[in-house]
Amino acid sequence: MKELSSSIQKGNSSTPFGKRDQMRVYFSRIMILCFICVVSPCIGEESREQIVPDPVILGYVECSDDGAGSWDVSVQGDHAYVVSEMGLSSAMSGGSLEVVDITIPSSPVLVATLHHEDGDAMLNFARSIDIYDNYAFIASNGGMGALEIVDITDPAYPVHAASLQGKVFEPCSVDVEGAYAYLACFMEGLVIVNVQNPLEPECMGSIVPGDHDINSVDASEWFACAVSNFDNTLYMVNVINPDNPELMAQLSDGTGGARLKSPDSVVISDYYAYVIGSDALEIVDISDPGHPFHAGCITNPVGEGGVNDLFVDGSYAYIVGQGGFAVIDVTDPANPKEIRIIRDRDEGEVLSAGSSVFVDGNVAYVTAEYGLTTISL
């Protein structure tokens, strides 16, 4: 700026035209500098957004010390939280919560385990986990079932905080949104629990939206999406009044081209619900929750063997199943495209029978067989 000022002072100040010409040069240079400062970061952002994930296996850690199958994973900060089912040596019951330090994703380290009945923890057949604040909310499917709440303020020492039994029969999926936990239960359908005080969870309302049980749920502020692999249906439930949830609409397999055969998991992202079933990723437009409709699908996204779970982040859906791990471009929901797939037969046990996936930053965390696999994106 000093150089620009000095050049003007050195110009011909006796000629009016000379002054105007120099001022034009001065302001033109300022405009160029402003353009570079404002536009360049935007160009950089576009470049980052357009980077296509190229998944590569980073590391693996065995989580279960009893041969239990790792079932679900959630990530918060530098730790991944894995829930596992009954161990192979357990006759009738078992399950656990494992805490893994992922500070170095290529070298995950198991740092703590909370077993079923440790400090009254109800982790029998732990199937699903969601993290909210300093608590882990776990759907335990064994026996009569329970919602287990674990204090993870200190990840190295997870502690049983509270549990809710009886009114949540055999839950297999949990999603926490604000003050409420939404559970997909085999017998009770969609059950809503007030967890504003995690130490005193309170059962609110419930609804069985179809003829059979539901097995997965994802909730927004005022509605929830639930799927039933018995009914082959996606249900849209109004949850504005948690004491009295109401069915708004439903979309069944085959309606308008929808591929909803034996749906296992549902995720809400923007104006779409992403549902994985036995042979497809189905994308449903829910911009009007009262009128969901088929937007697009891709069949056999991880090859033969079925799919088990998905995670949607921006323009990509990350899917795991019996066949491995896949990245799907969902920029155009009407035309999802497979970007890359890592097959379990190429990577061995670290991707065998992949059951769940969670993406944090540029790393995917996948539960498979008896441990946790980390994948760079």
C-alpha positions as CSV (number, residue, x, y, z in Angstrom):
1,M,0.0,0.0,0.0
2,K,2.9,2.4,0.8
3,E,4.4,1.7,-2.7
4,L,1.1,2.5,-4.4
5,S,0.8,5.8,-2.5
6,S,4.4,6.9,-3.3
7,S,3.9,6.2,-7.1
8,I,0.9,8.6,-7.1
9,Q,2.9,11.3,-5.3
10,K,5.6,11.0,-8.0
11,G,3.2,11.5,-10.9
12,N,2.4,14.6,-12.8
13,S,0.1,16.5,-10.4
14,S,-0.2,19.6,-12.7
15,T,-2.4,17.7,-15.3
16,P,-6.0,16.9,-14.2
17,F,-6.0,13.9,-16.6
18,G,-2.8,12.5,-15.0
19,K,-4.4,12.5,-11.6
20,R,-7.5,10.7,-12.8
21,D,-5.4,8.1,-14.6
22,Q,-3.2,7.5,-11.6
23,M,-6.3,7.1,-9.4
24,R,-7.8,4.6,-11.8
25,V,-4.6,2.5,-11.5
26,Y,-4.6,2.8,-7.7
27,F,-8.2,1.6,-7.3
28,S,-7.8,-1.1,-10.0
29,R,-4.9,-2.6,-8.0
30,I,-6.9,-2.4,-4.8
31,M,-9.8,-4.2,-6.4
32,I,-7.5,-6.9,-7.7
33,L,-6.1,-7.5,-4.2
34,C,-9.6,-7.6,-2.7
35,F,-10.7,-10.2,-5.4
36,I,-7.7,-12.4,-4.6
37,C,-8.4,-12.2,-0.8
38,V,-12.1,-12.9,-1.1
39,V,-12.3,-15.4,-4.0
40,S,-9.1,-17.5,-3.4
41,P,-10.4,-19.1,-0.1
42,C,-13.7,-20.0,-1.9
43,I,-11.7,-21.7,-4.7
44,G,-9.8,-23.6,-2.1
45,E,-13.1,-24.7,-0.4
46,E,-14.5,-26.0,-3.7
47,S,-11.3,-28.0,-4.3
48,R,-11.6,-29.6,-0.8
49,E,-15.3,-30.4,-1.3
50,Q,-14.6,-32.1,-4.6
51,I,-12.0,-34.5,-3.2
52,V,-13.3,-38.0,-3.9
53,P,-12.8,-40.5,-1.0
54,D,-10.2,-43.2,-1.7
55,P,-10.6,-45.6,1.2
56,V,-7.5,-47.5,2.5
57,I,-7.3,-49.7,5.5
58,L,-5.4,-48.0,8.3
59,G,-5.5,-50.2,11.4
60,Y,-7.4,-52.8,13.4
61,V,-7.9,-53.6,17.1
62,E,-9.6,-56.6,18.6
63,C,-12.2,-55.3,21.0
64,S,-13.8,-58.3,22.7
65,D,-11.9,-60.4,25.2
66,D,-14.6,-63.1,25.2
67,G,-15.1,-63.7,21.5
68,A,-18.2,-61.5,21.3
69,G,-19.2,-60.0,18.0
70,S,-18.7,-56.2,17.7
71,W,-22.0,-54.8,16.7
72,D,-22.1,-51.0,16.6
73,V,-19.8,-48.0,16.9
74,S,-20.0,-44.3,17.7
75,V,-17.2,-41.7,17.9
76,Q,-16.7,-38.7,20.1
77,G,-13.4,-36.8,20.3
78,D,-10.4,-39.1,20.4
79,H,-12.4,-42.2,21.3
80,A,-14.5,-44.7,19.6
81,Y,-17.2,-46.6,21.6
82,V,-18.0,-50.1,20.5
83,V,-20.8,-52.3,21.7
84,S,-20.5,-56.1,21.5
85,E,-23.0,-59.0,21.8
86,M,-22.7,-62.1,24.0
87,G,-19.3,-63.7,24.1
88,L,-18.8,-67.2,22.6
89,S,-18.0,-68.6,26.0
90,S,-21.1,-67.1,27.6
91,A,-24.0,-69.6,28.0
92,M,-27.0,-67.3,28.1
93,S,-26.0,-63.7,28.5
94,G,-23.2,-61.2,28.0
95,G,-22.2,-58.1,26.2
96,S,-20.0,-55.1,26.7
97,L,-19.0,-51.5,25.9
98,E,-15.4,-51.1,24.7
99,V,-13.6,-47.8,24.6
100,V,-10.9,-47.4,21.9
101,D,-8.4,-44.5,21.8
102,I,-8.2,-43.3,18.2
103,T,-5.8,-40.4,18.7
104,I,-3.7,-42.2,16.1
105,P,-6.2,-43.8,13.7
106,S,-3.6,-46.2,12.3
107,S,-2.9,-47.5,15.8
108,P,-6.2,-47.8,17.7
109,V,-5.8,-48.9,21.3
110,L,-8.4,-50.5,23.5
111,V,-8.3,-48.6,26.8
112,A,-11.4,-49.7,28.7
113,T,-14.2,-52.2,28.9
114,L,-17.5,-52.2,30.7
115,H,-19.1,-55.6,30.9
116,H,-22.7,-56.7,31.4
117,E,-23.6,-56.3,35.1
118,D,-20.5,-54.3,36.0
119,G,-21.9,-51.8,38.4
120,D,-25.5,-52.8,37.4
121,A,-24.8,-52.1,33.7
122,M,-27.4,-53.7,31.5
123,L,-25.4,-54.7,28.4
124,N,-26.8,-58.1,27.6
125,F,-26.7,-58.4,23.8
126,A,-25.7,-54.7,23.4
127,R,-26.8,-53.9,19.8
128,S,-26.8,-50.2,19.2
129,I,-25.1,-47.0,20.6
130,D,-25.5,-43.3,20.3
131,I,-23.4,-40.6,22.1
132,Y,-24.8,-37.4,23.5
133,D,-22.8,-35.0,25.6
134,N,-20.9,-37.2,28.2
135,Y,-23.2,-40.2,28.0
136,A,-23.4,-43.3,25.9
137,F,-27.0,-44.5,25.2
138,I,-27.0,-48.2,24.5
139,A,-29.9,-50.5,23.3
140,S,-29.5,-53.9,24.9
141,N,-31.5,-56.6,23.3
142,G,-31.0,-59.6,25.6
143,G,-33.6,-60.8,28.1
144,M,-36.4,-58.4,28.3
145,G,-34.1,-55.7,27.0
146,A,-33.0,-52.3,28.4
147,L,-31.8,-48.8,27.6
148,E,-28.4,-48.6,29.3
149,I,-26.9,-45.2,30.0
150,V,-23.2,-45.0,30.6
151,D,-21.2,-42.0,31.9
152,I,-18.2,-41.5,29.7
153,T,-16.9,-38.2,31.2
154,D,-13.6,-40.1,31.6
155,P,-13.4,-42.4,28.6
156,A,-10.8,-44.5,30.4
157,Y,-13.4,-45.3,33.2
158,P,-16.9,-45.7,31.8
159,V,-19.4,-46.0,34.6
160,H,-23.0,-47.2,34.7
161,A,-25.3,-44.2,35.2
162,A,-28.8,-45.5,34.8
163,S,-31.0,-48.0,32.9
164,L,-34.6,-48.4,31.9
165,Q,-36.2,-51.8,31.7
166,G,-39.6,-53.3,31.2
167,K,-41.1,-50.5,29.0
168,V,-38.5,-50.9,26.3
169,F,-38.9,-54.5,25.2
170,E,-35.9,-55.9,23.3
171,P,-34.6,-52.6,21.7
172,C,-32.3,-53.1,18.7
173,S,-31.7,-49.5,17.7
174,V,-31.3,-46.1,19.6
175,D,-31.0,-42.5,18.3
176,V,-30.8,-39.5,20.7
177,E,-32.1,-36.2,19.5
178,G,-32.0,-33.4,22.1
179,A,-33.8,-34.4,25.3
180,Y,-35.2,-37.6,23.9
181,A,-34.0,-41.1,23.0
182,Y,-35.9,-42.9,20.2
183,L,-35.8,-46.7,20.4
184,A,-36.8,-49.3,17.8
185,C,-38.2,-52.2,19.8
186,F,-39.2,-55.7,18.6
187,M,-42.5,-55.7,20.5
188,E,-43.3,-52.1,21.4
189,G,-42.5,-50.5,18.0
190,L,-41.1,-46.9,18.3
191,V,-40.6,-46.0,22.0
192,I,-39.7,-42.4,23.1
193,V,-37.7,-41.9,26.3
194,N,-37.1,-38.6,28.1
195,V,-33.4,-38.4,28.8
196,Q,-33.1,-34.8,29.7
197,N,-31.8,-36.1,33.1
198,P,-29.7,-39.1,32.0
199,L,-29.7,-40.4,35.6
200,E,-33.5,-40.7,35.6
201,P,-34.8,-41.8,32.1
202,E,-38.5,-41.6,31.8
203,C,-40.6,-43.6,29.2
204,M,-43.0,-41.3,27.3
205,G,-45.1,-42.5,24.4
206,S,-44.8,-45.4,21.9
207,I,-46.3,-46.5,18.6
208,V,-46.4,-49.7,16.5
209,P,-46.8,-48.1,13.1
210,G,-47.3,-51.3,11.1
211,D,-48.2,-55.0,11.5
212,H,-44.9,-56.0,12.9
213,D,-41.8,-54.8,14.9
214,I,-39.4,-52.0,13.7
215,N,-35.7,-52.5,13.8
216,S,-34.1,-49.1,13.1
217,V,-35.0,-45.4,13.7
218,D,-33.5,-42.0,13.0
219,A,-35.1,-38.8,14.4
220,S,-35.2,-35.1,13.6
221,E,-36.7,-32.3,15.6
222,W,-40.3,-33.2,14.9
223,F,-40.5,-36.4,13.0
224,A,-38.8,-39.8,13.0
225,C,-38.1,-42.3,10.3
226,A,-38.5,-46.0,11.2
227,V,-38.1,-49.2,9.1
228,S,-39.4,-52.7,9.5
229,N,-37.7,-55.6,7.8
230,F,-40.9,-57.6,8.4
231,D,-43.2,-55.1,6.7
232,N,-40.6,-54.0,4.1
233,T,-41.7,-50.5,4.9
234,L,-40.4,-47.0,5.8
235,Y,-42.7,-45.2,8.4
236,M,-42.8,-41.5,8.9
237,V,-43.8,-40.7,12.5
238,N,-44.8,-37.3,14.0
239,V,-43.0,-36.9,17.3
240,I,-43.9,-33.3,18.2
241,N,-45.9,-34.7,21.1
242,P,-43.5,-37.3,22.6
243,D,-46.4,-38.7,24.7
244,N,-48.5,-39.4,21.6
245,P,-46.4,-40.1,18.5
246,E,-48.6,-40.4,15.3
247,L,-48.1,-42.1,12.0
248,M,-48.0,-39.6,9.2
249,A,-47.2,-41.7,6.1
250,Q,-45.4,-44.8,4.9
251,L,-43.6,-46.1,1.9
252,S,-43.5,-49.8,1.1
253,D,-41.3,-51.9,-1.1
254,G,-42.2,-51.6,-4.7
255,T,-44.3,-48.4,-4.3
256,G,-43.1,-45.9,-7.0
257,G,-40.0,-48.0,-7.6
258,A,-38.9,-48.1,-4.0
259,R,-36.4,-50.9,-3.1
260,L,-37.2,-51.6,0.6
261,K,-36.8,-55.3,0.8
262,S,-35.9,-56.3,4.4
263,P,-34.6,-52.8,5.4
264,D,-32.1,-52.9,8.2
265,S,-31.0,-49.3,8.8
266,V,-32.3,-45.8,8.1
267,V,-30.4,-42.4,8.2
268,I,-31.8,-38.9,7.7
269,S,-29.7,-36.4,5.9
270,D,-31.0,-33.1,4.6
271,Y,-34.3,-33.8,2.7
272,Y,-33.7,-37.5,2.2
273,A,-33.9,-40.8,4.1
274,Y,-31.3,-43.3,3.2
275,V,-32.3,-46.9,3.8
276,I,-30.3,-50.1,3.3
277,G,-32.0,-53.4,2.8
278,S,-31.1,-56.9,1.8
279,D,-30.0,-55.9,-1.7
280,A,-30.1,-52.1,-2.2
281,L,-29.5,-48.6,-0.9
282,E,-32.8,-46.8,-1.3
283,I,-33.0,-43.0,-1.3
284,V,-36.3,-41.5,-0.3
285,D,-37.3,-37.9,-0.7
286,I,-38.8,-36.7,2.6
287,S,-38.9,-33.0,1.9
288,D,-42.6,-33.4,2.7
289,P,-42.5,-35.9,5.6
290,G,-46.2,-36.6,5.0
291,H,-45.6,-37.7,1.4
292,P,-42.3,-39.6,1.1
293,F,-41.5,-40.9,-2.4
294,H,-38.8,-42.9,-4.1
295,A,-35.9,-40.7,-5.4
296,G,-33.3,-43.3,-6.4
297,C,-31.4,-46.5,-5.5
298,I,-28.4,-48.6,-6.2
299,T,-28.5,-52.4,-6.0
300,N,-25.9,-54.6,-4.3
301,P,-23.7,-51.7,-3.2
302,V,-21.2,-53.9,-1.5
303,G,-21.6,-56.9,-3.8
304,E,-23.4,-60.1,-2.9
305,G,-24.0,-61.0,0.8
306,G,-26.3,-58.2,1.9
307,V,-25.7,-54.8,3.6
308,N,-25.8,-54.0,7.3
309,D,-25.3,-50.4,8.0
310,L,-24.6,-47.0,6.5
311,F,-23.4,-43.5,7.4
312,V,-24.1,-40.4,5.2
313,D,-21.7,-37.5,5.2
314,G,-22.3,-34.7,2.7
315,S,-22.2,-36.0,-0.8
316,Y,-21.3,-39.6,0.1
317,A,-22.8,-42.6,1.7
318,Y,-20.5,-45.1,3.4
319,I,-21.9,-48.7,3.5
320,V,-20.7,-51.9,5.2
321,G,-22.0,-55.4,4.7
322,Q,-21.0,-59.0,4.2
323,G,-19.2,-58.1,1.0
324,G,-17.0,-55.3,2.4
325,F,-17.0,-51.5,2.6
326,A,-18.3,-49.2,-0.2
327,V,-18.4,-45.5,-0.9
328,I,-21.4,-44.2,-2.8
329,D,-21.7,-40.8,-4.4
330,V,-25.2,-39.4,-3.6
331,T,-24.7,-35.9,-5.0
332,D,-27.5,-36.7,-7.4
333,P,-30.0,-38.8,-5.3
334,A,-31.8,-40.0,-8.4
335,N,-28.5,-41.5,-9.7
336,P,-26.3,-42.8,-6.9
337,K,-22.9,-44.1,-8.1
338,E,-20.4,-46.5,-6.6
339,I,-17.0,-44.8,-6.2
340,R,-14.9,-47.4,-4.5
341,I,-15.4,-50.8,-2.7
342,I,-13.0,-52.7,-0.5
343,R,-14.0,-56.3,-0.4
344,D,-13.7,-58.4,2.7
345,R,-12.0,-61.2,0.8
346,D,-9.1,-58.9,0.0
347,E,-8.7,-57.6,3.6
348,G,-9.4,-60.7,5.7
349,E,-11.0,-60.5,9.1
350,V,-10.7,-56.8,9.4
351,L,-13.7,-56.3,7.2
352,S,-15.4,-59.7,7.5
353,A,-19.1,-59.4,8.3
354,G,-19.0,-55.6,8.7
355,S,-21.9,-54.7,11.0
356,S,-21.7,-50.9,11.4
357,V,-19.9,-47.7,10.2
358,F,-19.3,-44.3,11.6
359,V,-17.4,-41.5,9.8
360,D,-15.5,-38.7,11.6
361,G,-13.5,-36.3,9.5
362,N,-11.5,-38.3,7.0
363,V,-11.6,-41.6,8.8
364,A,-14.3,-44.3,8.8
365,Y,-14.7,-46.6,11.7
366,V,-16.1,-50.1,11.0
367,T,-17.0,-52.9,13.3
368,A,-16.3,-56.3,11.8
369,E,-16.2,-59.7,13.4
370,Y,-14.6,-59.1,16.9
371,G,-13.0,-55.7,16.5
372,L,-12.8,-52.2,15.1
373,T,-11.2,-51.3,11.7
374,T,-10.1,-47.8,10.8
375,I,-10.2,-46.7,7.1
376,S,-8.7,-43.5,5.7
377,L,-10.9,-41.6,3.3
